[in-house]
Structures are given as structure tokens and as C-alpha cells.
Amino acid sequence: MAAILLTSAIVLDMQRHLGLITRRRLIEVHGVPPARIDWWLESGVLEAVHRGVYRRAAAYVPQGQDLLAAILDCGEGAVAGPAHSLRLHGAAMRPGPVEVVIPAPRHLRERDYTVHSYRMDERDRGAIDGIPVLEAPFATTILARRLPEPQLRALLDDLRRRRITTLGAVRWRAEQMPGDHGARRVLRVLGDPSMAQENDGERALARLLAGFHPQPIWQDDVIVPRRRLDACWREALYGLEFDGRDHHVLPTDRDADGFRDMDTTDGHVLIQRITSGMVRSEPARVLDHVRRTYERRLQEVTAMIDARLLPDRVVDLARPAA
């Protein structure tokens, strides 16, 4: 019945928007008279999710429809709230009830969901799977207003690890918001030298290596193409990868590790994996092993350079301190 009463163009339009359509769009885009829309509502062809936002009655409700319905209800410029936006970007967030952000100075009457009004630029808005969202740097800065610092650190680590955004981009956006409480908290956390590492486990490794000379390069993506090492000494063609408790447990993750290990072998780089248990239980043994391996690798790399056994690219990386 609904498929007959609603034109195919309207049905397709609704499918593209998680089963939703607005009264304004029905009138302006599809040329539907207001009286016909009212009849569809009265006869049960459509049902109102919010005032002026409709879905087909008794139709399947896809994930995200309630969020998009609230965004459409809020009108021009509305986007998903910061937690929902970051979840849609791929962050490990567990958003609560629906939140929507509208551009200040707009304000709306009370809704059955939360509405925030923030000053934001066009660059702060995007869309994922048809849902308007806040871009990750701005969403993070706004969310930092209410996140405890340990959760903010974990969020920043997660955004970087998943390559959703860079800490530099988050820092830059926070710097554009002087006086904002969330921005101040973001800048304070990012000013901590320990944020050079991606997570608490790697920070434990950094503390272990604090007295090591020379210091490694952290998060290096040069020594091995298409791979970022947690720590490395280019002059020794030697790197460390920290494996925490949640490190690459999926088969696809392990496959990716295998290909990265192939790239490492091709690059003549020795990689050793360090686990959180090793650092926690026998830190002195780990430190001694790393030191002995570094010294041995320096000698090996120097010999390979002298014997012209290494490609020019690898020699250029190792030579400055070899």
C-alpha cells in the first residue's frame, strides 16, 4: 500500500536518508501538496518521528535513524553531538542518549533529546553515511569539556591509533578556541611529553627507556615504508613494537602484521616485540636486552654499509649516526 501511495522517487529518497523524509522536502523537492501529506499521516502511510520529520509506518528502523531524525528536526546546520560524531568517525565511543549540535546563536525550544548550541565553522561539519557530523578535532575539543582527563587521554590515543585524525589537527582546533574550557583541557593534555606515545603501555616503555642513550625516535614512519614503529634507532636499523593486551587479536589484524613484517624484512630492519607483561615483570632484563641488541646492530649495520650490502635508501637512513 505505502509503496503505491508514495512515488518511487520519494521511496528512494527515504532509503537514502535511513527511511526518513521531512515535510519541507516532500513539498519543495517532490511537489507533494500539504493536504496529501496530512492524508498520508492520517491514513497511516507515514508516521511522524518529530514534527515535520516522517518515516513509513511499520517500516524497519535502521541503526542511526533516531539520531538522523533528531538532526533533521533541528533544521539547517544541525549535526550529531560530539560523542555520536566520534563514534561515526570510528572511535571507540559508547554514546548515550541522542544529542544534537546546532550553530550558535540559534536556540530551540525543549526537545525530547539534548540540543547544544556551539559556535562552529563550516570546516567543523561533515557527513558520514548520510548523517551530518562534527569533524573529529572539533568534536574532541567540545567533548573534552565534560570528559575526565584519563578518558580524554584514552580518546586522543584512540583517534591517533585509528588514524581518524592527528593530534596536530586537534591541537590546532583547540588553539582557535581561546578561553574555551574544553580547549584548555585538550592543550594541557597534549602538552604532556608522554603523549608522544600512543597509549599507556607505550608510555611505560618510554619510562623504561628514559635513561637510554641515544633516545629512540617515537612513532617513526620513515624507516619502514607503509609502517609506523613505536620506537626505533635508524642508525642501527633497529625498532621496537609494543604489544599490549588488546594488540591485534583479529585474524585480519594478524594478516596485516604479517605483511608489515615482510616489509620490515625487505627494509633490513630488525624489529623486536615488547609486551606489557615483559615491561611490568622484568624491566631490567628488557632494558639490558635492548641495549645489547642496539650495540650489536650498530656493529652489523656499519659492517653492511662498508661491504655495500645495503640499498642506498637504507644507507641514507643509517649513515648519519652509523
C-alpha positions in Angstrom: 0.0 0.0 0.0 2.7 2.5 1.0 4.8 1.7 -2.0 1.8 2.5 -4.2 0.8 5.7 -2.5 4.4 7.0 -2.2 6.1 7.6 -5.5 9.2 5.6 -6.3 11.2 8.9 -6.1 10.0 9.5 -2.6 10.7 5.9 -1.5 14.2 6.1 -3.0 14.8 9.5 -1.3 13.8 8.0 2.0 16.0 4.9 1.6 19.0 7.3 1.1 18.2 9.0 4.4 17.7 6.0 6.7 14.0 5.8 5.9 13.3 9.5 6.8 12.0 12.5 4.9 10.9 16.0 6.0 7.7 17.8 5.3 9.7 20.6 3.7 11.4 18.2 1.3 8.2 16.5 0.3 6.8 19.9 -0.7 9.8 21.6 -2.2 11.6 18.6 -3.8 8.8 16.2 -4.7 6.0 18.7 -5.1 3.6 17.0 -2.8 0.6 19.2 -1.7 0.4 19.7 2.1 -3.1 18.2 2.1 -1.8 14.9 0.7 1.0 14.7 3.3 -1.7 15.2 6.0 -3.7 12.4 4.4 -0.7 10.1 4.4 -0.3 10.8 8.1 -4.0 10.3 8.9 -4.2 7.1 6.9 -1.1 5.5 8.4 1.1 5.6 5.3 3.6 7.9 7.1 4.2 8.4 10.8 5.8 11.4 12.5 9.0 10.8 14.3 9.3 14.5 15.2 7.2 17.5 14.0 7.8 17.7 10.2 10.0 14.5 10.1 8.4 11.3 8.9 9.1 7.7 8.2 7.0 4.9 6.7 4.7 3.4 9.2 5.7 -0.1 10.4 8.8 0.0 8.4 12.2 -1.4 9.6 14.1 1.1 11.8 17.7 1.1 10.8 20.5 1.9 13.2 21.1 5.7 13.3 17.6 6.6 12.3 16.7 8.2 15.6 19.8 10.3 15.5 19.2 11.5 12.0 15.6 12.2 12.8 16.6 14.5 15.6 19.1 16.2 13.4 16.5 16.8 10.7 14.1 18.1 13.4 16.7 20.7 14.4 16.9 22.1 10.9 19.6 23.9 9.0 23.2 23.4 10.1 22.4 20.7 12.8 24.8 17.8 13.3 25.2 14.8 15.6 26.6 15.6 19.0 30.3 15.1 19.7 30.2 11.6 21.1 27.9 10.3 18.3 30.0 12.1 15.7 33.2 10.5 17.0 31.5 7.1 17.1 30.5 7.5 13.4 34.1 8.5 12.6 35.2 5.1 14.0 36.3 6.0 17.5 35.7 3.5 20.4 32.9 5.6 21.9 29.7 4.4 23.6 27.4 7.4 23.1 24.4 7.8 25.4 21.1 9.3 24.6 20.7 11.3 21.3 22.5 14.7 21.3 22.4 17.2 18.5 24.5 20.3 18.0 23.1 23.4 16.2 25.2 26.5 15.2 25.1 29.4 17.7 23.4 31.7 18.3 20.4 29.6 17.3 18.4 28.1 20.2 15.5 25.7 20.1 12.6 25.0 22.4 12.9 22.0 24.7 13.0 18.6 22.8 12.9 15.0 24.0 16.6 14.8 23.3 19.6 17.1 24.1 20.4 20.1 21.9 23.6 22.1 22.3 24.4 25.4 20.6 28.0 26.0 19.7 29.9 28.4 17.5 31.4 26.4 14.7 32.9 26.9 11.3 31.9 25.2 8.1 35.1 23.1 8.3 33.8 21.7 11.6 30.9 19.9 9.9 30.9 16.9 7.7 28.8 13.8 6.9 29.2 10.1 7.3 26.8 7.6 5.8 24.4 10.5 5.1 24.4 11.7 8.8 25.7 15.2 9.4 28.5 15.1 12.0 31.1 17.2 13.7 34.6 16.7 12.4 36.8 14.9 14.8 39.1 17.7 16.0 36.1 20.0 17.0 34.1 17.1 18.4 37.0 16.1 20.6 37.5 19.7 21.9 33.9 20.0 22.7 33.6 16.7 24.4 36.8 17.5 26.5 34.6 19.9 28.4 33.0 17.0 30.3 35.4 14.1 29.9 37.6 13.2 32.9 41.3 13.5 32.0 42.0 9.8 31.8 39.1 9.3 29.3 40.3 12.3 27.3 43.8 10.8 27.1 42.3 7.5 26.0 40.2 9.2 23.4 43.2 11.1 21.9 45.2 7.8 21.8 42.3 6.1 20.1 41.8 8.8 17.5 45.5 8.7 16.6 45.8 4.9 16.7 42.8 4.5 14.3 44.1 7.4 12.1 40.8 9.2 12.5 42.6 12.5 12.9 46.0 13.7 14.1 46.9 15.2 17.4 48.2 18.2 15.5 44.8 18.8 14.0 43.2 18.5 17.4 45.8 20.9 18.9 45.3 23.4 16.1 41.5 23.5 16.5 41.8 23.9 20.3 44.2 26.8 19.8 41.5 28.5 17.7 39.1 28.5 20.7 40.9 30.7 23.4 39.1 30.7 26.7 37.1 27.5 26.0 37.3 25.1 28.9 37.5 22.0 26.6 40.2 23.6 24.5 42.3 24.4 27.6 42.0 20.8 28.8 43.0 19.4 25.4 46.0 21.7 25.2 47.1 20.8 28.7 46.9 17.0 27.9 48.7 17.5 24.6 51.4 19.5 26.3 52.4 16.4 28.3 55.6 14.9 26.8 54.2 11.4 27.4 51.6 12.0 24.6 54.4 11.3 22.1 53.5 7.7 22.7 50.2 6.2 21.6 48.9 4.6 24.8 49.7 3.9 28.4 51.6 0.7 27.6 53.9 2.5 25.3 54.4 5.3 27.9 55.5 2.6 30.3 58.1 1.5 27.7 59.1 5.1 27.3 59.7 5.4 31.0 61.8 2.3 30.9 63.9 3.8 28.1 64.1 7.2 29.7 67.8 6.8 30.6 68.7 5.0 27.4 71.3 6.8 25.2 70.7 7.6 22.4 66.9 8.1 22.8 64.8 6.3 20.1 62.6 8.1 17.6 59.0 7.5 18.7 56.2 6.7 16.2 58.6 6.6 13.3 57.0 6.1 9.8 60.2 6.6 7.7 62.5 3.7 8.4 60.0 1.1 7.1 57.7 2.2 4.3 54.0 1.8 5.0 54.7 1.0 8.6 54.9 3.1 11.8 57.2 1.7 14.5 56.6 2.5 18.2 60.3 3.2 18.7 63.3 2.9 16.5 67.0 3.8 16.2 67.6 4.4 12.5 71.4 4.3 12.8 71.1 0.7 14.0 68.1 -0.3 11.7 66.5 -1.5 14.9 63.0 -0.9 16.1 60.6 -1.9 18.9 56.9 -2.6 18.7 54.8 -2.6 21.9 52.1 -5.3 22.1 49.5 -4.5 24.7 46.8 -6.9 25.9 44.5 -5.8 23.1 47.1 -5.9 20.4 45.8 -7.2 17.1 43.6 -10.1 18.1 41.6 -10.3 15.0 42.7 -12.6 12.1 42.7 -9.6 9.7 44.9 -7.7 12.1 47.3 -10.6 12.3 47.3 -10.8 8.5 48.2 -7.1 8.3 51.0 -7.7 10.8 52.4 -10.4 8.6 52.5 -8.1 5.6 54.2 -5.4 7.6 56.8 -7.9 8.8 57.5 -8.7 5.2 58.1 -5.0 4.5 60.4 -4.8 7.5 62.5 -7.7 6.3 62.8 -6.1 2.9 63.9 -2.9 4.6 66.7 -4.7 6.5 65.3 -3.6 9.8 65.3 -5.7 12.9 62.0 -5.4 14.9 61.5 -6.8 18.4 58.1 -7.0 20.1 57.9 -6.0 23.7 54.8 -6.8 25.7 53.3 -5.1 28.7 54.0 -8.2 30.8 57.7 -8.1 30.0 58.0 -4.4 31.0 56.0 -5.0 34.1 57.6 -8.2 35.4 61.3 -7.9 34.3 62.1 -4.3 33.3 65.8 -4.7 33.9 66.0 -7.7 31.7 64.2 -5.9 28.9 66.4 -2.9 29.2 69.6 -4.9 29.1 68.4 -6.9 26.1 67.5 -3.7 24.2 70.9 -2.2 25.0 72.8 -5.3 23.9 70.8 -5.6 20.7 71.3 -1.9 19.9 75.1 -2.2 20.3 75.2 -5.4 18.2 73.0 -3.9 15.5 75.3 -0.8 15.3 78.2 -3.0 14.5 76.3 -5.1 12.0 74.9 -2.1 10.1 78.3 -0.5 10.0 79.8 -3.7 8.5 77.0 -4.0 6.0 77.5 -0.4 4.9 81.2 -0.9 4.5 80.6 -4.1 2.4 78.0 -2.2 0.3 75.3 -4.7 1.1 72.5 -2.2 1.8 70.4 -0.3 -0.7 71.1 3.4 -1.0 67.8 4.4 0.8 68.7 2.3 3.8 72.3 3.6 3.9 71.0 7.2 3.8 68.8 6.5 6.9 71.5 4.7 8.8 74.6 6.7 7.9 74.0 10.0 9.9 74.9 8.2 13.1 76.4 5.0 12.0 
